[in-house]
Each structure stands twice: as structure tokens, then as C-alpha cells.
């Protein structure tokens, strides 16, 4: 919780000061563009059905309580949510990671295509990302736009870094559609696109 409070303070002191948000975060990611695309291709048909059936129920994930978000501006809320969502991703905390998506989330990837459920996204992340790659938000790239009577749109850029080499090898853009219901924020649509190798 202290890290989230520190992140908010950093945001308030520096416009979109997200450089610090992932400086102390670690664990779990690898050349995500290729691996997620591979996951999308493989997780289809019967495999999708198995993934949906075998994914455990998400119960009481350790995510920031609504009290942490209630007094924040929309931009600061998105900073907290993005930080915690990808912290769960990097640490392979799949319950917390999955709880940030609605069950029928749409995940569109420019190289891999479309996934139509939280179970598929979590299964792909577990198989192809955990322990291999970490995600880093590009400092200053996050932009937030309100959606009336619904939630918010968050857009930005992020880097993908191999844990084995500690080298960031790719960069991409993202767009997240967030829905707020009774104080709980979840993504209904995730877009990941314009994947490019990082120039040395």
C-alpha cells in the first residue's frame, strides 16, 4: 500500500510522473509481443474451452481498496490502477491480474488477433509471460480521458523486457477501456498495438 501512496505523491508532484512507478517493481514478462501473439494463435477451439473450464474462481484478490481511489482525480486513479494491474502481471499474481478484467473482456492484439474472455488472457499470460518478461510503462506516456456514465479511457506506451537478460527488447502502444461500477474499476476492452523492436 505504501508503494501506491508513493506513486500518487509522485504523480501529484510531476505531470504523469510514471517513471518511478515501476522502478521498484520486478518479476515476470519476456518479449511479450511475440509470445502473446503466439498465445493468441494457440489458444483457440477446444483449448479455449479447457482454459475457461480450468481457470479458478477469482476471490478476494489483493488490489487497492476503493477508499484509496475515492479522493483521487481520474488521472491519478488510472495511474494507481495501471500500476497495480501490471504489478500483478509482472509478479504473476493471476488472481489480482484477472480481477482487473470483466469475464468477457475483449483483448485485441495487432500481431495475435482477438481474445474474448478473461480466462483466455490469464491462461496465455501464465503460459507465455510469467517468469519470462516484465512490462514497464514509458514515463510520461499515459493519457486519460473520461467516458460519461461509464468510466475512462487510458492510453500510453510500454516496454517489454526480458528477465533473463534484463534487456528491454520491444515497445508498443496500449488503449484500455475502464468501466466503473459501485466503486470497482475493471477493463472491458484492451488493445495492444504498434509493436516494434527497441532500437539499441
Order of alpha helices (4+ residues) and beta strands (2+ residues): alpha-alpha-alpha-alpha-alpha-alpha-beta-beta-alpha-beta-beta-beta-beta-beta
